[in-house]
């Protein structure tokens, strides 16, 4: 995008994105960097569509496959779109050339549905984390987790780069920081693949061999050792990232690698490789699957899962071996950068190479990572100009998964007595299988394409006088194909099941992890060290879990009264979120505490200690504690402070206790790492803005009037009245303001 058009594209895309976001998710916040990231992505989508689908018919087909609901939206001609058709047409004309009016409508609809998808994925992701704001990193994660978006990003990358670093899809144009970030993302995906192998494939059948675990070790190797190593390695990478004094500094990979090399812990990869590449490994796998108990277990599963164990599992077991090779490639690339620790990384590389000498590449399957963003490819696969080599070629994809030969078998009548077969060159892509007819030695003609969307595979079909036969059952038509050998058939079925079952396996692992997480008790700090986690008792809080006020839109419980500590706890609860409660509290807090007392309580709430005897708990339990308890509470404390600064800044700046200075000191003490940095920065900027406005008499009076109007014009709002005594806080009834003229506070 040229610099002189950047502002115009932002003027087109930004208002639509914000309108759609706050219309769908009014209680969340979309940071500027996240909005900018979505704008950049929408521009890539537009470029992708204009390059790949320049004609209306092609664009219609793409929309039908990926966004069928867009067809309904297009039929509603009176529907108002969030992106201006006229502005979009003008910018496309300037940037890409002239396109007809109907194409612009389709493009605008596509952009809108892609925006909805990104926002929904981001909302669901941050909501699970207990956050109420979306930052750029969240957008990056969700876009790279969606199949359609990844295909667009990959296509855009392929269009801007001519070469690929290696068979492992490492882009040579990446900067040092981008390569490090890509390495960490890849390592996270690899951990998910290991969890899939252990928790989905191995653990369910391990119980059938409790008297003979040796066969499990022979088939699955030392996966536990590799998983433990990967988990600790990722933890060290996260620590290296968090321990940087400056977020602009590069992350060091040398120390995390060196820590494990000194203990010779990468030796587990040598042991694993020798197990998986053993000559009798496939025979041992078949022996395990032929066990009667395993057969009964798999019979209870769907056909898709049974076929996955037989055809896809052998390839998935090669993922750790491929990943170890990726370590070498990443280190080679990183050592070339002048800003890297070149000498140290070279030393690490030489040690790791000693563990890889025994790996024989011809014996490896391709790298079929279930959680990788990009699709796999053959080791000798190159970008081919299919259009020039195959007559009538109309497929847009350029990188194939497999290129081999099949017989296409056609049964002419229902009695199966008349069977014909033709030789075809079969080229497999991520969503299409193309069949081509041979014209001469080097000339081919495109004959048919099979859309691999919703399809099943029959590997047991028998056709007289034909061997190595399998059937692809699609919605519209079935295709009977015969491979050249049993090994060739096995590879075809492996790849087809990878394409079909990749998302299924991702969901299966997700469900397993969710169930495991639900079974774990969430740790909490010791109440003697952290007063905000004391149990609810009649002496510190009175809650009505049902209300007779049917017109109320509040939650299913109402706080009738509480100590100030309990109010702060529920105000910033790690699970319960009630925006009206925050609003009510900030309007009334001065009736039972001072601004300084409130600030001190919020700071105490923010500084959460570790659970008592933390060394007794597993790393997974502590990680859940930090993710589901510490992080949500800290974010909600900062959210309360942000609303306090935004709505009631006068309470802070006019306090005789220098509350504003103490608040700024607290905010500046928050480390410049993680998602809290963005929140902290936005609050400090808001304080600077509010300070300038306060010094302007007109704006100061205007702000005071807004606060007064807001306090005087509240309808149906819960107001909490609490009186102090020497021993505790006496809970009183909630007063519900139903008239604009009633006083906000009144004693009963």
N, C-alpha and C positions, 0 to 999 in steps of 0.2 A: 504494500500500500504506500503510495507516494506521500511525502510529508504534507503537501498542500491539500490532499484529500482526507488526511487523518481526522481533522476537526469536523469535516462534513460527514464522514462516516459515524463519528461519535454523536454528532447532532441527530443523526437518523436513528441509531441503535440504542443509545443510552436511555432516552425517555421511555421507549417501549419496554426495555428490560425492567426499569424501575417500576413502571406502571403495572406490569404483569406480576412482578414479585410482591409488591405491597398489597395488591389486590388479592393474591392467593395466600400470602403469609404475613399478615399485618403485625404480628407480634415478634417478628424476626428483623434482623438488620443485615443489609447487604453492603459490605465495605466497598470503598471505591476501587481497590485493587481487584476485588472479585468481579465487580461490574466490568472493569477494563478487560479482564481475562475472558469474560463471556463475549464481549464485543469482538475481541481478536478471534475467538473461536467461530463466531457467526460469520465473520469475514472469510475464514478458511472454508466454512461450509458453502458459502456463496461461490467462492473460487472453484471448489471441488465440483459443484453442480454444473457450473457453466462450462467447465472443461470436459467433464465426463458425460454429461447429458445435455448437449446443446439444443436438442429438438424436443418438442413438447411430448411426443409419444414416449421417448425414453425417460423423460422426467416423470411422466404419469406412472410408468412402470416402477420406477424407483420409489415413488411415494406410495404406490399400492402395496409394495412389499414391506416398506419400513414404517410408514405412517398411514395406514388405511383410513384412520379417522379424519385425515386431512381432506379426503374426497368429500366427506359430508360438509366440512367447513367451506370448501370451494363452491358447493352448490348453494350456499346461503349468500347470495349476491349482495344483500343489504347489510351483511355483517360488517361491522367496523373493525379494521385490522389495527394491530398495535404499531406496525411499521407503515409509514406513508408510502403508498404505491408511486406517487409522483416523484418523491425524493429518491426512492430506490431506483426507479427507471432512469432518472437523470444521472445518478452516480454510476450505474452500470454502463450507461452509454459512454461516460467519460473514461471509465476504467477498463471496460471489457469490450465495448462496441455495442451496436444496436441489437436489441432483442424485442420481440413483439409483445403486445400488451398481455396476452394470456400467459406467456412465460413469466412475466413479472408477478402476476397474481399467484402462480404456483410457487415461485421463489419466496414471495412474502409469506405465504402459508407455511411453507417448509421451515423458514427461519423462525416463525412463531412457535411451531410445534417442537422444534429443536430447543428453543429457549425454555419452553415449559418443561421439557424433559430434564435439561440441565438443572433448572431451579428445583424441580421435585426431587431429583437424586441428591442434590446438595442439601435440601431441607431435611430429607430423611436421614442423611448421614450425620449432620450436626445435631439433629434431634436425639439420635441414639447416644451421642456423646454428652448430652445434657447442655449443649451450648445454645445460645439464641442469636448468634451472629455468624455470617458466612464470610470467610476470607478467601484469598486467591488460592491458597494451598488446597482448600476444600474443593474448589472448582476443578483444579488439576486432577485430584484423586478420582472424583466421580466421572469426569470425562474419560479418563484412562481405564475406567472399569466398565464402560458400556461398549458393547460390540460394534454398534453402528458408528459411534463417535471415534472409536479407535481406528476403524477402517478409513474414516475421513482424514484423521490426523496422519495416518500412515500414507495415504495417497498424497496428501499435501507434502509430506516429507520426501516421498519418492519423486515428486515433481520438481523439487528444489535441489535435490542432490543426485548426482549421477552414479555414485558408487556406494557400496555397503562395506563396512569394515571387515566383516567376516561372516561366517555361517551363523553367527549368533546375533545378527541384527544390531550391532553397535555402530552408531553413526559417527563417521570420522569428522564431521563438521561441528561436533559438540565442543563447547568450551570446557575448561577444567571443572568448574563448578557444576555445569550441566551433566558432565560425565559422572561426577560424584553422586549427584542427585539421582541419576539414572541407575547407578550401581545400588544405592540404598533401596530404591523402589523394586529393582530386580531381586534383591535379597529378601525383601518382604514377600514378594510373590513366591519365591522359592520355598520359604517357610510354609506358606499355605499349601504348596504341592506336597511337602513332606507330611504335613498334617493329614492331607487327603490319603496318602499311602498308608499311614499308620492307623488313623481313626476310622476310615471308611473301608479300606481293603483288608488290612491285616487284623486289627483287633476283633472284629466280629467273628472271624473264623479261627482265631487263636484259641478260643475256649474249647474248641473241639479236639485240640491236641495237647491238653494240659499234661498228659502222660508222656508225650513225645514232642517236645518243643523244638527238637533238632531240625525237623523238616521246615518249621516256620523260619528258623535262622538260615537254613539253606536257600529258601525262596526269597525272603525279604532282607536278608543280610543284617548289618548293624545299623538299621535305620534310627534306632533310639539314640545311639551315640552321635550320629550326624545331626539329628534334630536338636539335641542338647547343645552341640557345638554351634549350630546356626542361631539358636535362641540367644546364647550368651554373646555371640559375635554381633548380632543385631543390637543387643543391649549396650555393648561397648561403643557401637557406632552412634547410637542415640546419646550416650554420655559424652562422646567426643563433640557431638553437635551442640549439646547443652552447655558444655564447659568452655566454649569460646567466649572470650571477653568481648569480642566484637562480632556481630552477626555477619559482617562483610568478610571476615577472615575465612580462609579455606579450611575445610575439614581434613584432618589428618587420617589417612588410611594405614599409615605405617604402624602406629602403636597398636591398633586393634589386631592387625595381622601378626605383629611380632609377639604379642602376648600369648597367642595360641601356638605359634611356631616354636617358642621356647619350650613349651610343654609337649612338643611333638604330637599335638592333638589332631592335626590334619592327616595323621596316619590312618585314621578311621576310613578315609576315602580309599586308601590303598586296599584295605581289607574288604571294603564293600565292593570295589571294582572286581577284585579277584573272585568274589562270590557270585556276582551277577553275570560276569562274562565266562564263568566256568562252562565247559563243554556239555555238562549234563544238567545245566540250570533249567532249560525248557522242559526236559524230561521230568525233573523234580516238581516243576510247577504243574504239569499235567497230572502227575501222580497225586499231588495234593488236591487238585480239583476233582479227581475221580474218586476221592474218598466218599463213602456212602453218606456220612453225616453232612459233608459239604454239599453234596448233590441235593440232599433234602433241604438244606438251608437255602441254596440258590433257587430251588423250585418255588419257594415262597416269594421270591423276588420277581420283578418284571423281566421280560425278555431282554430289555435293554441292559439291565444290570448283569444278567447271566452272560450275555455276549461280551460285555465290557471286561469281565474277569478273564475270559478266554483270549480275546484278541487285543485289547488295549492295555491291560495290566503289564504284559511283558515290556512294552515300550515305555510305560510310565516309570518302571523300575530303573530305567536308564537316565532319568532326569538328574539324579545327584552326580552321575559321571559327567554329563554335559555341563552341569553347573560348575564343577571343579575346573573344567576347561575354560569356562567364562572368567573365572578368577584370573587365570593367566593372561587372557586377552585384555581385560580391564587394566591390569597392572602394567602390561606393555604400553597401552595407550597413555595411561596417566604418567608413566615415567618419562614420556617425551615432552611434557609441558615444562617450561622453565620455572613456573611458580610451584612445581611439585617437589616432593622430597625424592628427587630422582635416584640418588645413590642408594638410599635406604630401600626404596621400592624395588630397585634392581636386585638387591640382596634377598628380599622376600621372594621375588620371582624365581631366583635361582634355586632356592630351597624347595618351593612348591613344584618346580619342574622335575625334581628328583622323584616326586611321588606320582608323576604322570607318565613315566617312561613305559610302563607296562600296558597302557591303554591302547588297544588295537582298534582304530577307527572303523575299519570295514565291518567289524562285528557289532557296531552300535546302530540302534534305531535312530531316526531323527529325533530332535529335541521336542517332544510333545508336551510342553508345559501347559497345564490346565488353566493356570492363572496368569499366564503371560499376556501382555497387551496385543502383540503381533502374532500372526499365524506362523507356523513352522514352514520350513522349506528344505528341499533336498540339499545335501552337501555340494553337489555339482550344479545346482540350479542357478541360472542366470536370468537376467531380465531379457526376455525375447521380444522381438518385433513380430508378433503373431500375424499382424495384418499383412505383412509382406510375404510371409512364408506359407500362409494358409488362405486359400481362395474363399471368399464370402465370409471372412472372419468379422464378427461384430461384437465381440466380448471386450469389455473395457479393462478387465484385470490383466496384469502383466507378469505377476509372479505366481508360478504354479507350485502346488504341493507335490504333485506326482505327474510324471509323463511316461506312459508305458503303452502296452498294446493289449487289447481285449478282443474277444469275439462277441459280437452282438447277435444273440440267438433270437430268432423270431418264430413263434409257433403259429402256423397259418390257419389251423382249424381247432375246434374245441376238443376233438378226440386226440390231439397231440400226435397225430400220425404224420403230419407234414411239417417238417422242421427245416428251416434254413438258417445259415449263419454267415456273417460277413466279418472280415477283419477290419478293425477300427483302431486308429490311434486315439487313445483316451488321455485327456489332459484334465487333471483335477485341480480346481481352485477352491477357495474357502466356501463358496456358495453354489458353484456350478460344476458339473461334469460335462465336458465337451467331447463329442465323438466326431472324428474326422476320417474321411475316405482317402485312400492312397491313389494318386493319379499317375505318378512316376516315382523315380527314386527319391527325389527331394521335393516333390510337389504334393500338396494335400488340399483337400476340399472340405470345408466345414459342412457337416451333415445335420447334427442334432445337439441340443443342449438339454441337460437334465438339471432342473432347479432343485437344489438340496436344501429345502426348507423343512417341511414336515415329511419325513420319510422313514420307512422301516427297512430292515435288512433280513433276508431269509438266506442263511448259509447252508441249509439242509436240502435245498431243492435238488432233485435228480432229473437229469435230461439224458435220454438214451444216447450212447456214443459220444458223450461230452463229459469232460472231467473239469474239476476245479471251478464249478459253476456257483454263482450266487445271484440273488435277485434283489433289485432295488424297487421297493413299493412306494410310489408317490401317490398323491391325491388323484391325479388325472390318469396316470398310466404306469404300468409296471415294466421294468427293464430286466431282461435276463442276460447276464454277461458271463463269460468264461475267461479265466486268467490262463497264462501260459504254463504255470507251475503251481504247486501247492504253496510254495514260499511267496510267489507273486500274489496269489489269492489272499494269503494271510496279511500281506502288506496293504492290499487294497481295503480289506475289511477293517484293519487297524485304523487307517486314515479316515474312512467313512464314519466309523464309530466315534472317532475323535471329534469330527465336525458335528455329528449329531448329539453327542453326549457331553460336550464340554460344559455347556451351561447347566445341564442336569447335575453333573458332578460338583460344580460350584455351589449350587443350591443345597445339595446333600451335605457338603461340608459345612455350609453356613448353618443349617439346621442342627447339625451335631454340636457345633460350637455354641449355638444359642442354648441348647439343652444343658450342656456342661456348665455354661455360665449361670443358668437359672438354678442349678443345683448347688452352686457355691454360695456360702453365706457372705454377705458384704461386711468386711471388717469396719470397725469404728474405733476412734481413739478412746482412751481411758477417761471416763467422766471426771475422775479426780484431777486430770490434767487439762481437760477441755470441757468447760461447763455447758457447751451448746449441744452435747449429746447425752445429757441426762435423760433418764426415762420420763415419759409423760405421767404425771401424778396429779391427783386433785389439788395438791398444794402448789403446783406451779402452772397448771393450765386447765381450763375448762372448755371442752369441745362438745358441740352438738353435731352429731353425725347426720341428722335429718332435720330438715326445716319444714315448717308448715306454710311458709310463704311460697306459694307455687309460682308467683310472678317473678321471684328472684332468679337471676341468671348466675348466681354464684355456685361454687362447688358443692359437693354433697356434704360438707361439714362447715360449721361456723365456729370461730373462736369467740367464746363469750368473755373470756378474760384470761390473762396470762402474766407471768413475770416478764420483765423486759428481755431477759435472756431467751426465753421461749419465743417471744415475738420475733427476735432477731433470727432465731433458728428457723422458724417457719417463713420468715421473710426471704431467706436465702437457702431454702431447703434444697438438698441434692436431688430430690425426686419430684416434689410437689412444686408446681409453678402456677402462681395466681397473680396476674398483672394488676388486677383491681385491689388486691391486698397491698401491694407496694404503693399504689397511689393513695390508698386510705391511710397507710402508715405515715407517709411523708407529709400528709396534710395535718396530722394530729399528734405527731411525736413530741412536739414542744409542750404538750400538756402533761407529759410524764417524764421527760428527760431533756437535758440541754443538748445543743449541737455537739459540744465537746464529748459528752457522755456517749452520744450516738456514734461519733467517729471512733472513739476508743473501742466500743463494742464491735463495730464493723472490722476494725483492724485485728482485734482478738479472734473474730470469726474467720478472718482470712488466713491467719497463721495457724494452720492445722498440724498438730503433732502426729508422728507415726503411731500406729497401734502399740499397746504395751507388749513387750517381748516379741518385737517384729521378726527377730531371727528364727522364731519357731514356725513361721508361716512360709508357704511356698512362694516362689517368684510370681506365679500366676495370681495368687491371692493378693499379694501386694500390688501387682499391676492393676488388678480390678479395683482395689481401694483407691489408688491414685487416679484412675480413669473415671470411676463412677461416683466417687465421694469427694476427693480433693478438687478435681478440675471443675465440676459443676458448681460447687460452693464458691470457689474463687471467682468464677465468671459471674455468678449472681451477686456477689458482694460488689464487684466492680459495676455491675448493671445498676444496682441501687445507688451507688455513688454517682454514676453518670446522670441518673434521673434527678438526684438531689441537686447536683450542680446545674442541670438544665432548667429545672422548674423553680427551685428555691435557693438561688445563689445568694440572695440577700441574707439568708440565715447564716451563711458561711462567712461572708465578708464583713458583716456588721457585728459579729460575735466579739466579745471582749477577751476571749480565750485564744485568739490567734488560730482559730480552727482551720482557716484556709491554708495558712502556712504549714500546719501539721499535716493536712491532707496532701499537699504538694510533696512534702518530704516523704510521706508514705508511698505515693505513686512513683516517685523517682527511685525508691529502693527496690521496686519490682524489677527483676532481671530482664534484660533486653533479649529474651529468647522465648520461643514458643508462641502460642496464640495470644497469651496475655499481653505481649508487647504491643500488639495492635490496639487492644482495648485501652491500655494505659496511655498510649500516645494520643488517642482520640479524646480522652478525658482531659489531658493536659492542654490540648489545643482548645477544647471547649472552655476551660478555665481562663485561658488567655483572652478568648473572645468575650466571655462574660465580663471579665475585668474591664476591658475597653468599653463595653456597652454601659457598665455601671458608672464609669467616669463621665459619660455623656448624660447630662440631666434629663434630656427628652426621652432617651431610651430607658434610663433608670425609672422614670415615672411610668413609662409605658409598660415596662416589665412588672412593676408593682401593681399596676391596674389589672394586668392579665392574671397575676396570682390571686388578687382579691376577687376578680370575677369568677375564676375557677373554683375558689373556695366557697363562693356564695351561690353558685349555680350548679350544685351537685344534686343529682337525683338518684335515689335508690342506691346509696353508697354505704358500705359497712364502715362504721366509725368505732374505734376501740378506745374505751375509757378505762384507765387503770390508776388507782390511787396507791401511793406508797405508805407503808407502815415500817416499823423498825425491823420486823422479821420477814415479811414477804410483801407481795403485791396483792391487793384485794381485787379480785375480779368482779367487774360490774357488767350490767347488761349492755348489749350493743344498741346504740341508737341509730335508727334508720331514718335518714333525712328524706322526706318525701315532698317537701315544699321548698321552693327557692328562697322564701323569705324566712324560713326557720333558721335559728342560729345553728352554727356548725356544732358547737359544743354546749351541752347542757347537762346538769347533774340530775340524777333521778332520786 
